[in-house]
Amino acid sequence: MKFSQDLQQKLLQKLSPQQIQFIKLLQLNTLDFEEKLDQEMLENPALEKTDTEDPRAEEENRDGDEWDEDYQRDLDVDELIRASGGDDDEYSTFRMGEDYRNEDQTEMPIRAESSFQDFLIEQARATFQNDFDLMLGLHLINSIDEDGYLRRELRSIANDLAFNENIQTTEDYLERLLIKIQNFDPAGIGARDLQECLLLQLYKKDYGDNPALTLAETILENHMEAFGKRHYDKIMKSLKVGDEELKAAIAEITKLNPKPGDLGLSNQKTQYIIPDFTVINEDGHLQVRLNSRNTPELRLSHTYTETLKAYEESKTKEKHLKEAVQYIKQKVDGARWFIDSVKQRQMTLTNTMEAIVRRQREFFLEGEETFLKPMILKDIATDISMDISTVSRVANSKYVETEFGIFPLKFFFSEGITGEDGEEISNREIKKILSEAIAAEDKRKPLTDEALMVLLKEKGYGIARRTVAKYREQLNIPVARLRKEL
C-alpha cells in the first residue's frame, strides 16, 4: 500500500466578529435594537451616547473617520456571505431563523394576561376535595394544549407520573378526574378530539323542545366523518330527515367552538409594534424617515480614549499598567466596532426602505392594495446592490407607518404574473378576485378550481388551475366540496 502526501492551497473567507455583529443588529426590530443598545452600553463603559452640546463630540467623531473607512472596506458582508457558503457556525445559526434575543434573554414589553389554564386551576381548587385528586387534576390541566385539547393519552400521563414523580395511579382513575374537568367552563375543554369537543358542548345545552339539538348530537355521534366531508345527502338518507331539519341541526353545530381554549386569554406575551420607518407624503414627494430610536448618537468615552492616548504617547511603558491598558483598548475597539455596525445598519435600513418606496410609489400615494406592483427580494437587492439575504433581514419583523396605517415590510413583496395584455400583475390582485368570487358564490353549488380558472380567464388573467389551487390554499380557503352548504 502506497501513501502520498499532497499540498493543497485553498482560499477561504470567514465572517469576522464585527461582520457577525452587523448581521445580528440588522435583523433586530426597533424594540430589540433599543434593548441591545442599552445592554451594550451597560457592558462596555467605553461606549457613550453623544452629548450634542459637548464640543469634544464633533472632534472625536472626526478622529474616527479614517478608521470608519477601513471598517467599511472590510465589511463587505454580502460578498463574504456568498463566499463562505454558510460555513460560519455563528452566522448559520441566525440564517436558520433563530431569534437573536434568545442569546441575551431580552424580552419585548408585554401586557399582563392570564391563561385559560389559570381559569381551569381556579375551578379545580373548588372541585377536587382532597390533595391527591387536586394534584392529579392540575397535572391533567397542565397537559391541555392552548386550543383546549388533551391530546396526550391517559396511559402516557399515568406512566409519566409513575416514573418521573413516583406517583401511582391508573388510567381509569385519571379518566374519572378528566370527566370532572370536562364539566368545567368553557364547554368542550379537555376533549381528546374534535368530535368529543363538540359533543361536550352540546351536552351542556338545554335541549328542551329543540329537536335540532338532538339531531345535531346524533350527527356528531354517528356520522362525524360524513359531516366533516359535507356528505349531506348521505346523512339525510341514513337518518331519514329533510333539508330543513338537517339545516337546523347544522346551524346548531356551527355555533359550537372548535377551540375552547381560545377565550381571549393568551398564553403568549403581547408584543407591541413600534414602526421602524415612517413614510411622509409632502405634496407628492415621499420622504422616508428612520425611527429616531434606531439612530442613536454614539461616541467613545473621553476618559478611555484619553487614557489610551496618554499611554501610547508615553515614552516609558510601565509593566504594571499594561494589563489595564489592554482592557481599555479592548473596550475601545469593541465600542468602535459597535458604533460602525450601528451606522452601517442605519444606512442599510434606509436604503432598503427608500428602494421599496420607489417601486411601490403609487401605493404610498393612494393607499390602495390594487396599486401594489409585483416585487420580490431580488428586485430590491439589485436596486441597492446588496445580497438577497441582507434585504431579507431588513424585511423580517420590520414595520413602516404610512398615512394609511402600519404595514409589515413583507406586505410589499409579492410574485407577479403576466396578463393577456403583457402587463405584469401582482398575485395579490388575483387573490383578491378569488376571495371576492368565493364570497359571492352560491354555497349550494360552490365554484370549483376549474370554474375559478375560467372566471379569471374571462377577466384577462390566464393562469393554470393548479395555480388557482395554490392561491386558494394560501388564502386558507377549502376546496369547493368543503364549502358546500344546504
C-alpha positions in Angstrom: 0.0 0.0 0.0 1.4 3.3 -1.0 0.6 6.6 0.7 1.2 10.0 -0.9 1.2 13.4 0.6 -0.3 16.4 -1.3 -0.3 20.0 -0.5 -3.4 22.0 -1.4 -3.9 25.7 -1.1 -7.4 27.0 -0.6 -8.7 30.5 -0.1 -11.5 30.5 2.5 -13.3 33.6 3.8 -14.9 33.6 7.2 -17.1 36.2 8.8 -15.3 38.3 11.4 -16.9 39.1 14.8 -17.6 42.6 13.6 -19.4 41.4 10.5 -21.4 38.9 12.5 -22.3 41.8 14.9 -23.6 43.8 12.0 -25.7 40.9 10.7 -27.2 40.5 14.2 -28.0 44.1 14.5 -29.6 44.3 11.1 -32.3 41.8 11.8 -33.4 43.4 15.0 -36.6 45.5 15.0 -36.7 48.8 16.9 -37.6 47.5 20.3 -35.0 44.7 20.2 -32.3 47.1 18.8 -33.0 49.5 21.7 -32.6 46.8 24.2 -29.4 45.6 22.6 -28.1 49.1 22.7 -28.9 49.5 26.4 -27.2 46.2 27.1 -24.1 47.1 25.1 -23.7 50.4 27.0 -24.0 48.6 30.3 -21.4 46.0 29.4 -19.0 48.4 27.6 -18.1 51.6 29.6 -16.1 52.9 26.6 -19.4 53.4 24.8 -21.5 56.5 25.5 -24.3 58.5 24.0 -23.2 61.7 22.4 -24.0 65.0 24.2 -24.7 67.3 21.3 -23.7 70.3 23.4 -20.3 68.9 24.1 -17.7 70.4 21.7 -15.5 67.4 22.0 -18.1 65.1 20.4 -17.6 66.5 16.9 -13.8 66.3 17.2 -14.0 62.7 18.4 -16.3 61.8 15.5 -13.8 63.3 13.1 -11.0 61.2 14.7 -12.8 58.1 13.9 -13.4 58.8 10.2 -10.2 57.2 9.0 -10.9 54.0 10.9 -14.5 54.0 9.7 -13.3 53.8 6.0 -11.1 50.8 6.8 -14.1 49.2 8.5 -16.4 49.8 5.6 -13.9 48.2 3.2 -13.7 45.1 5.5 -17.4 45.0 6.0 -18.4 43.7 2.6 -20.8 41.3 4.3 -22.7 40.3 1.2 -19.6 39.1 -0.6 -18.4 37.2 2.4 -21.7 35.5 2.9 -21.7 34.3 -0.6 -18.1 33.2 -0.4 -18.4 31.5 2.9 -21.3 29.3 1.8 -22.7 29.4 5.3 -19.7 27.6 6.9 -19.5 30.0 9.7 -21.4 28.4 12.6 -22.4 31.6 14.3 -23.8 33.0 11.1 -25.6 29.8 10.2 -27.5 29.8 13.4 -29.0 33.2 12.6 -29.6 32.4 9.0 -31.8 29.5 10.1 -34.1 31.9 11.8 -33.1 31.5 15.5 -34.3 34.6 17.4 -31.2 36.7 18.3 -33.0 37.7 21.5 -32.6 34.2 22.9 -28.9 34.7 23.2 -29.4 37.5 25.7 -32.8 36.5 27.1 -34.1 40.0 26.5 -37.9 40.4 26.1 -40.2 42.9 24.5 -42.7 44.8 26.6 -45.7 42.7 27.5 -49.2 43.2 28.7 -50.1 41.2 31.8 -52.6 38.5 30.9 -54.0 35.3 32.4 -54.1 32.0 30.6 -57.0 29.7 30.3 -55.1 27.2 32.5 -55.3 29.7 35.3 -59.0 29.8 34.8 -59.2 26.0 34.9 -57.0 25.8 38.0 -59.3 28.1 39.9 -62.2 25.7 39.1 -60.1 22.6 40.0 -59.4 24.0 43.5 -63.1 24.4 44.1 -63.9 21.0 42.7 -61.4 18.4 44.0 -61.8 17.7 47.7 -58.6 16.0 48.5 -55.0 16.9 47.8 -54.2 13.8 45.8 -57.1 14.4 43.3 -56.2 18.1 43.1 -52.6 17.2 42.3 -53.6 14.8 39.5 -56.2 17.2 38.2 -53.6 20.0 38.0 -51.3 17.6 36.1 -54.1 16.9 33.6 -54.8 20.6 33.2 -51.2 21.4 32.5 -51.3 18.7 29.8 -54.1 20.5 28.0 -52.8 22.5 24.9 -53.5 26.1 24.0 -56.6 25.0 21.9 -58.2 23.4 24.9 -57.5 19.7 23.9 -55.9 16.9 25.9 -54.0 15.2 23.1 -51.8 13.0 25.3 -53.0 9.6 26.1 -54.0 9.0 29.7 -51.8 5.9 29.8 -48.8 8.1 28.9 -49.7 10.6 31.6 -50.0 7.8 34.2 -46.6 6.4 33.2 -45.0 9.9 33.5 -46.4 10.3 37.0 -45.1 6.8 38.0 -41.6 7.1 36.5 -40.9 10.8 37.0 -42.7 11.7 40.2 -43.2 8.3 41.8 -47.0 8.8 41.9 -49.0 5.7 41.4 -52.4 6.0 39.6 -54.4 4.2 36.9 -55.7 5.2 33.5 -59.3 4.6 34.8 -58.8 6.9 37.8 -57.4 9.7 35.5 -60.4 9.2 33.3 -62.8 9.9 36.2 -60.9 13.1 37.0 -60.8 14.1 33.4 -64.6 13.8 33.2 -64.9 16.3 36.0 -62.5 18.7 34.2 -64.6 18.3 31.1 -67.5 19.7 33.0 -65.6 22.9 33.7 -66.1 26.1 31.8 -65.5 26.7 28.9 -67.6 23.9 27.5 -65.6 21.5 25.5 -62.4 21.9 27.5 -60.2 18.8 28.0 -61.6 17.0 24.9 -59.4 14.5 23.2 -60.6 15.2 19.6 -62.9 17.5 17.7 -65.8 15.1 18.0 -65.6 14.8 21.8 -65.1 18.6 22.0 -68.3 19.4 20.1 -70.4 16.8 21.9 -69.3 18.1 25.3 -70.6 21.5 24.3 -73.9 20.0 23.1 -74.3 18.0 26.3 -74.3 21.3 28.3 -77.1 22.8 26.3 -80.8 22.6 27.4 -82.4 20.6 24.6 -86.0 21.4 25.8 -88.2 21.4 22.7 -85.4 21.8 20.3 -85.2 18.7 18.0 -82.3 20.3 16.1 -80.0 19.8 19.1 -81.0 16.1 19.3 -80.3 15.7 15.6 -77.0 17.5 15.9 -75.9 15.1 18.7 -76.9 12.1 16.6 -74.9 13.5 13.6 -71.8 14.1 15.7 -72.0 10.7 17.4 -72.7 8.5 14.5 -72.0 10.5 11.3 -69.0 12.6 12.1 -66.9 11.5 9.1 -69.7 12.2 6.6 -70.4 15.6 8.3 -66.7 16.5 8.0 -66.8 15.7 4.3 -70.1 17.6 3.7 -71.8 14.4 2.5 -75.2 15.8 3.5 -77.2 13.6 1.1 -75.7 10.5 2.7 -76.7 11.9 6.2 -80.2 12.7 5.2 -80.7 9.3 3.6 -79.3 7.5 6.7 -81.3 9.5 9.3 -84.4 9.9 7.1 -84.6 13.7 7.6 -85.3 16.5 5.2 -83.3 19.6 4.1 -84.8 21.9 6.7 -84.2 19.6 9.6 -80.6 19.0 8.6 -80.0 22.7 8.0 -81.3 23.5 11.6 -79.0 20.8 13.1 -76.0 22.1 11.2 -76.8 25.6 12.3 -76.6 24.4 15.9 -73.2 22.7 15.3 -71.7 25.7 13.6 -72.4 27.7 16.8 -70.0 25.4 18.7 -66.4 26.4 19.4 -63.8 24.0 17.9 -61.1 25.7 20.0 -62.5 26.1 23.5 -59.1 27.2 24.8 -59.3 30.4 22.9 -61.1 32.6 25.4 -59.1 35.8 24.6 -56.8 34.8 27.5 -53.5 34.4 25.8 -50.6 32.2 26.9 -48.2 34.3 24.9 -46.8 37.7 25.6 -48.4 40.6 23.7 -45.7 42.3 21.6 -46.3 45.9 20.8 -45.5 47.1 17.3 -43.3 50.2 17.0 -42.8 51.2 13.4 -39.2 51.2 12.2 -39.9 53.6 9.4 -42.3 56.4 8.6 -43.2 57.4 5.0 -44.4 61.0 4.7 -46.2 62.4 1.7 -45.3 66.1 1.2 -47.2 67.3 -1.9 -46.4 64.1 -3.8 -42.8 63.9 -2.5 -42.4 60.8 -0.4 -39.9 61.0 2.4 -38.5 58.0 4.3 -37.6 58.6 8.0 -36.0 56.1 10.2 -37.4 55.9 13.7 -35.2 58.1 15.9 -34.8 55.2 18.3 -32.9 53.5 15.5 -30.5 56.4 15.1 -28.7 56.9 18.5 -25.7 59.3 18.5 -22.9 57.2 20.0 -19.3 58.1 20.8 -16.2 56.7 22.6 -15.7 57.6 26.2 -13.4 60.5 26.6 -11.9 59.0 29.7 -11.0 55.8 28.0 -9.7 57.3 24.8 -7.5 59.9 26.6 -6.1 57.2 29.0 -5.2 55.1 26.0 -3.7 58.0 24.1 -1.6 59.1 27.1 -0.2 55.6 27.5 0.7 55.3 23.8 2.4 58.7 23.8 4.3 57.8 27.0 8.0 57.2 26.4 8.2 54.7 29.3 5.8 51.8 29.3 5.2 50.7 32.8 4.6 46.9 33.0 2.0 47.2 35.8 -0.2 49.3 33.6 0.0 47.0 30.6 -2.9 44.8 31.7 -5.2 47.7 32.4 -4.4 49.3 29.1 -5.1 46.1 27.3 -8.5 46.0 28.9 -9.1 49.7 27.9 -8.0 49.0 24.3 -10.3 46.0 24.1 -13.3 48.1 25.3 -12.5 51.0 23.0 -12.1 48.7 19.9 -15.4 47.0 20.8 -17.2 50.4 21.1 -15.8 51.4 17.7 -17.0 48.2 16.1 -20.4 48.6 17.6 -20.7 52.3 16.6 -19.8 51.5 13.0 -22.2 48.5 12.9 -25.0 50.8 14.1 -24.1 53.3 11.3 -24.0 50.5 8.7 -27.4 49.3 10.0 -28.9 52.7 9.7 -27.6 53.1 6.1 -28.8 49.7 5.0 -32.3 50.1 6.6 -32.7 53.5 4.9 -31.5 52.4 1.5 -33.8 49.3 1.6 -36.9 51.3 2.6 -36.2 54.0 0.0 -36.0 51.3 -2.7 -39.3 49.8 -1.6 -41.0 53.2 -1.7 -39.6 53.9 -5.2 -41.0 50.7 -6.5 -44.4 50.9 -4.7 -44.8 54.7 -5.1 -48.4 54.5 -6.2 -49.4 52.6 -3.1 -47.8 55.0 -0.8 -49.6 57.9 -2.6 -53.0 56.3 -2.8 -53.1 53.5 -0.2 -55.0 51.1 -2.5 -53.7 47.5 -2.4 -54.5 47.1 -6.1 -51.7 49.6 -6.8 -49.1 47.2 -5.4 -46.7 46.1 -8.0 -45.1 42.6 -8.2 -41.8 42.8 -6.2 -39.5 40.2 -4.8 -36.5 40.4 -2.6 -34.1 40.1 -5.6 -35.6 43.3 -7.1 -34.7 45.4 -4.0 -31.3 43.6 -3.7 -30.5 44.6 -7.2 -31.6 48.2 -6.7 -29.4 48.8 -3.6 -26.5 46.5 -4.8 -26.7 44.1 -1.9 -27.4 40.4 -1.3 -30.9 39.0 -1.1 -30.1 37.7 2.4 -29.4 41.3 3.6 -32.7 42.5 2.2 -34.5 39.6 3.8 -33.1 40.5 7.2 -34.3 44.1 6.8 -37.8 43.0 5.7 -38.1 40.5 8.5 -40.1 41.8 11.6 -39.8 45.5 10.4 -42.8 47.8 10.1 -43.5 51.1 8.3 -46.0 53.7 9.3 -47.9 55.5 6.5 -50.9 57.8 6.4 -53.0 54.7 5.5 -51.8 52.6 8.5 -48.9 50.5 9.7 -47.7 47.7 7.4 -45.0 44.9 7.8 -42.4 45.3 5.1 -43.2 41.8 3.9 -46.6 43.2 2.9 -45.0 44.9 -0.1 -43.4 41.8 -1.6 -45.4 39.5 -3.9 -44.9 37.5 -7.0 -46.3 38.5 -10.3 -47.9 37.0 -13.4 -48.3 38.4 -16.9 -51.7 39.3 -18.1 -53.1 38.7 -21.6 -52.1 42.3 -22.4 -48.5 41.6 -21.4 -48.7 43.7 -18.3 -47.2 42.2 -15.1 -49.7 41.9 -12.3 -49.3 41.2 -8.6 -50.7 37.9 -7.4 -52.4 40.0 -4.6 -54.8 41.2 -7.2 -55.5 37.7 -8.3 -56.1 36.6 -4.7 -58.5 39.5 -4.1 -60.6 38.5 -7.1 -60.6 34.8 -5.9 -61.7 35.9 -2.4 -64.5 38.1 -3.8 -65.7 35.4 -6.2 -65.8 32.7 -3.5 -67.5 35.1 -1.0 -70.3 35.7 -3.6 -70.7 32.1 -4.8 -73.8 30.0 -4.3 -72.8 27.9 -1.3 -75.1 25.1 -2.5 -73.0 24.9 -5.7 -69.6 26.4 -4.8 -67.1 27.2 -7.5 -64.6 24.6 -8.3 -60.9 25.5 -9.1 -61.8 24.8 -12.8 -64.7 27.3 -12.6 -62.4 29.9 -10.8 -59.8 29.4 -13.6 -62.4 30.2 -16.2 -63.7 33.2 -14.3 -60.1 34.6 -14.1 -59.5 34.0 -17.7 -62.6 36.0 -18.6 -61.1 38.9 -16.6 -57.9 38.7 -18.6 -55.8 36.6 -16.2 -54.8 33.4 -17.9 -53.5 31.2 -15.1 -53.5 27.4 -14.7 -55.9 25.5 -12.5 -53.0 24.3 -10.2 -52.0 28.0 -9.7 -55.6 28.8 -8.8 -55.5 26.0 -6.2 -52.2 27.3 -4.8 -53.6 30.8 -4.3 -56.8 29.4 -2.8 -54.8 27.4 -0.3 -52.6 30.4 0.5 -55.9 32.2 1.4 -56.8 29.3 3.7 -60.0 28.7 1.6 -61.0 25.0 1.5 -61.9 23.1 -1.7 -65.4 23.5 -3.2 -66.7 20.3 -1.7 -65.9 21.5 1.9 -67.5 24.9 1.2 -70.9 23.4 0.3 -73.8 24.4 2.4 -77.5 23.4 2.3 
